[in-house]
Amino acid sequence: MPLSHDDQVTLLKDILNNHQADCCGSVAECEQLERLVKSLMVNTQVDENVKNILQEVYQYSQHGAQTADLDQHISSNQDNLSQWVNNIDQLS
């Protein structure tokens, strides 16, 4: 059963919150973020302002999946992670 729009947004925020709180993550989580963002980007229910944030999250997840030091990548994006979650909360 596919995830609903709301479930996708919730999962996206959960992964971003975990990265922000734990300062660590996995390549699988980055790949999951990529899949979620791709799915949300084609969804007509998603606000254009959220799509701009999703593009940034997609770039973050792509870089994270390819970096040699994922924990450092997450640590260096702490401010972004917090801002993305706050913005998604306000716009969705």
C-alpha positions as a Markdown table, in Angstrom:
| # | Residue | x | y | z |
|---|---|---|---|---|
| 1 | Met | 0.0 | 0.0 | 0.0 |
| 2 | Pro | 1.6 | 3.4 | -1.0 |
| 3 | Leu | 2.1 | 6.1 | 1.6 |
| 4 | Ser | -0.3 | 9.0 | 1.5 |
| 5 | His | 0.9 | 12.5 | 1.0 |
| 6 | Asp | 0.6 | 13.2 | 4.8 |
| 7 | Asp | 2.5 | 10.0 | 5.6 |
| 8 | Gln | 5.3 | 10.9 | 3.2 |
| 9 | Val | 5.7 | 14.3 | 4.7 |
| 10 | Thr | 5.7 | 12.8 | 8.2 |
| 11 | Leu | 8.3 | 10.3 | 7.3 |
| 12 | Leu | 10.4 | 13.0 | 5.7 |
| 13 | Lys | 10.3 | 15.2 | 8.8 |
| 14 | Asp | 11.0 | 12.2 | 11.0 |
| 15 | Ile | 14.2 | 11.3 | 9.2 |
| 16 | Leu | 15.3 | 15.0 | 9.1 |
| 17 | Asn | 14.5 | 15.3 | 12.8 |
| 18 | Asn | 16.5 | 12.2 | 13.6 |
| 19 | His | 19.5 | 13.4 | 11.6 |
| 20 | Gln | 19.3 | 16.8 | 13.4 |
| 21 | Ala | 18.9 | 15.3 | 16.9 |
| 22 | Asp | 21.3 | 12.4 | 16.6 |
| 23 | Cys | 23.9 | 14.1 | 14.3 |
| 24 | Cys | 24.2 | 10.7 | 12.5 |
| 25 | Gly | 22.4 | 8.7 | 10.0 |
| 26 | Ser | 22.7 | 6.0 | 7.3 |
| 27 | Val | 23.1 | 5.9 | 3.6 |
| 28 | Ala | 19.8 | 4.0 | 3.5 |
| 29 | Glu | 18.1 | 7.0 | 5.2 |
| 30 | Cys | 19.6 | 9.3 | 2.6 |
| 31 | Glu | 18.3 | 7.1 | -0.2 |
| 32 | Gln | 14.9 | 7.0 | 1.5 |
| 33 | Leu | 14.9 | 10.8 | 1.6 |
| 34 | Glu | 15.6 | 10.9 | -2.1 |
| 35 | Arg | 12.7 | 8.6 | -2.9 |
| 36 | Leu | 10.3 | 10.6 | -0.6 |
| 37 | Val | 11.4 | 13.9 | -2.2 |
| 38 | Lys | 11.0 | 12.5 | -5.7 |
| 39 | Ser | 7.5 | 11.3 | -4.9 |
| 40 | Leu | 6.5 | 14.6 | -3.2 |
| 41 | Met | 7.9 | 16.7 | -6.1 |
| 42 | Val | 5.4 | 15.2 | -8.6 |
| 43 | Asn | 2.5 | 15.5 | -6.2 |
| 44 | Thr | 0.2 | 18.3 | -7.2 |
| 45 | Gln | -1.0 | 18.8 | -3.5 |
| 46 | Val | 2.5 | 20.0 | -2.5 |
| 47 | Asp | 2.9 | 23.8 | -2.2 |
| 48 | Glu | 5.5 | 25.3 | -4.5 |
| 49 | Asn | 7.3 | 26.8 | -1.5 |
| 50 | Val | 7.6 | 23.3 | 0.0 |
| 51 | Lys | 9.0 | 22.1 | -3.4 |
| 52 | Asn | 11.9 | 24.6 | -3.1 |
| 53 | Ile | 12.7 | 23.1 | 0.3 |
| 54 | Leu | 12.4 | 19.6 | -1.1 |
| 55 | Gln | 14.9 | 20.4 | -3.7 |
| 56 | Glu | 17.4 | 21.4 | -1.0 |
| 57 | Val | 16.6 | 18.2 | 0.9 |
| 58 | Tyr | 17.2 | 16.2 | -2.2 |
| 59 | Gln | 20.6 | 17.8 | -2.7 |
| 60 | Tyr | 21.4 | 17.2 | 0.9 |
| 61 | Ser | 20.4 | 13.5 | 0.7 |
| 62 | Gln | 22.3 | 12.9 | -2.6 |
| 63 | His | 25.5 | 14.4 | -1.1 |
| 64 | Gly | 25.0 | 12.4 | 2.1 |
| 65 | Ala | 24.6 | 9.1 | 0.2 |
| 66 | Gln | 27.8 | 9.7 | -1.6 |
| 67 | Thr | 30.0 | 11.2 | 1.1 |
| 68 | Ala | 32.8 | 9.3 | 2.8 |
| 69 | Asp | 31.9 | 10.9 | 6.2 |
| 70 | Leu | 28.1 | 11.0 | 6.5 |
| 71 | Asp | 28.1 | 12.0 | 10.2 |
| 72 | Gln | 30.2 | 15.1 | 9.3 |
| 73 | His | 27.8 | 15.9 | 6.5 |
| 74 | Ile | 24.9 | 15.7 | 8.9 |
| 75 | Ser | 26.7 | 17.8 | 11.5 |
| 76 | Ser | 27.6 | 20.5 | 9.0 |
| 77 | Asn | 23.9 | 20.8 | 8.0 |
| 78 | Gln | 22.4 | 21.1 | 11.5 |
| 79 | Asp | 21.0 | 24.6 | 10.8 |
| 80 | Asn | 19.5 | 23.5 | 7.5 |
| 81 | Leu | 17.9 | 20.4 | 9.0 |
| 82 | Ser | 16.2 | 22.4 | 11.7 |
| 83 | Gln | 15.1 | 25.1 | 9.2 |
| 84 | Trp | 13.7 | 22.6 | 6.7 |
| 85 | Val | 11.6 | 20.8 | 9.3 |
| 86 | Asn | 10.2 | 24.2 | 10.6 |
| 87 | Asn | 9.4 | 25.4 | 7.1 |
| 88 | Ile | 7.7 | 22.2 | 6.1 |
| 89 | Asp | 5.6 | 22.3 | 9.3 |
| 90 | Gln | 4.5 | 25.9 | 8.5 |
| 91 | Leu | 3.8 | 25.3 | 4.8 |
| 92 | Ser | 2.2 | 21.8 | 4.9 |
